[in-house]
Amino acid sequence: MNFVYEKILGGKNGMAALLILSAIILIVFPLFLDAFRLNLVGKYLTYAFAAVSLVLLWGYGGTLSLGQGIFFGLGGYGMAMFLKLEASSPENTAIQSTPGIPDFMDWNQITELPWFWEPFTSFTFTIIAILTIPALFAYIIGAAMFKRRVGGVYFAIITQVIAVILTVLIVGQQGFTGGINGITDLRTLNGWDITSDSAKYLFYYINAGLLLAVIIVSRLILASKFGHLLLAIRDKEDRVRFSGYDVGNFKIFIFCFAALVSAIGGAMFTLQVGFMSPSFVGIVPSIEMVIFAAIGGRMSLIGAVYGTLLINFGKTTFSESFPELWLFLMGGLFIAVVMFFPNGLAGLWNDYGHHITDRLAFIKNAIGKIQKTVFSKKVQEQS
Amino acid sequence: MNMSTNTDYTLAIEELTVSFDGFKAVDNLNFYLDRNELHVVIGPNGAGKTTVLDLICGKTKATSGSIKFLNKELTTLNEHSIVRAGVGRKFQTPSIYENLSVLENLEVSYPEGRGVFGSLFFKRTAKVLEKIHEIAKEIMLEDVLDMEAGLLSHGQKQWLEIGMLLIQDPQLLMLDEPVAGMSVKEREQTAVLLNKISQGRSVLVIEHDMEFVAQIAHKVTVLHQGKILATGDMEKVQNDPKVIEVYLGH
């Protein structure tokens, strides 16, 4: 019991933060937002998976990936392939020259379902693929980089390049991937309409639940010796190596885990938004994910969620009225955070939050005192 | 394994050479270290002292020659395997994990749970805690176990790094300038500590401070331009005319 309290919930402060976040996303949002807005928040929360993964990888591990969009995209595409195949039943696609294959394939004169699409007719396979393929891909990248001791800026650039390559590949192979438009027009999951309000509510809750689960698992990792080693590697990599650890393996593991987490976010994105496109794979989304984590606080799993929500609310609000200005504003915000508040919102709260909690405590004490005096007066009057 | 080259020494370095773009930082070095021996290597800047430690612990790869530790060839092993074989090395500037507590620093150095999954499922058992307390007592940091290591004094950081090595119980302990930046009192305490920990293992120290060297060394080797200039006890080395020339001649 003590283990659960200390390690998973992070003691008194950690538990309070987790409960507040849970209350906001599980109760407050569904209560006060209509289905459309809630779906929007759900979409933002899928980005939060990537932001949380960056807290682990970048904040604690010291390895910046500018390519989390790769894994978000792989997860998203995996889910989209399954949904697309279901939407492309021979009845639905009877007007095509080859019925039974996705519409974009038909437009690109493809007459047969490509081999790598075949297994995605199975929902079980799709789930397994989402949970393994991005992590496996991360393993290959990680093993190639970290075993050769490529790190820091070089690693960041290489991940960014891979994100670009993947985008180009998806856009270029239109017949297999849907190209620049992505995979669209997704309708049902095992015959169940995913565009209905009830489906959207359910997906929202599944998404929120998964996000909280990911945060709890991440806390467990950070509280273990592995978590301490992660910080140790970030600060003094050589000391860890010369304490008998194969440092590369540790970096590979956390990179794979970060990929898995981002992929879950991507899959939930497809389910809630109803499409997947290369615009969630490339440089811009990958950097945006870094900004979410930086602004929320790169050392705070929960801060990353708030950072993601805040920036996306801002994006939706501002970009409607000043679409050109938004990118500059976000860039400026990023620079400001890096220069002045390196620990983001979570850092600000840790530094200045006590002013607010102190004041609350002061008010509570004051009320308590007033009650006491009133009570004692009453007692005096009575006697 | 060629038995004829086996020795009784903890560490036997033979014909070791490393060259960086033609510059021989270590030149045909032969060096032996016994069990229970505390050996200090001195020498002017650029003599190749730190390079020798780098070669032993695998940070730098030798151009030629052999390094045998308990009759195990080290030149072909990677860094973490050398450590696991029983070689510990302290860096010149204190290398500790500033954001972790003293206890966590020692725990992270504890020689169990060294794999990815081993570390994920590592448990802080009574045995681990007992060992941590034992080491902390030895390095005079028992009272500050919960303090963030970044807040320690410079001398305490040096001790902590020594403790992080001791917890792995290495057969060969290499210390690169362990008393740099320490106060006089801290130096004395460190001398006592080093004398104590050299029991049952071999210790190789690089040091500049001659007074400190005289306090701790069983044997002294003077390194100059990658070669051994003199070796023996402190008195013999100090009176060696070649050594006097290198140190005072120019």
Interface residues (C-beta under 8 A of the other chain):
Chain A: I221 S224 K225 F226 H228 L229 L231 A232 D235 K236 D238 R239 V240 R241 F242 S243 G244 Y245 D246 V247 N249 F250 F253
Chain B: C57 K59 N78 E79 H80 V83 R84 G88 R89 F91 S95 I96 Y97 E98 N99 L100 E104 E107 V108 S109 P111 G113 R114 G115 V116 S119 L120 F121 F122 E161 M164 Q168
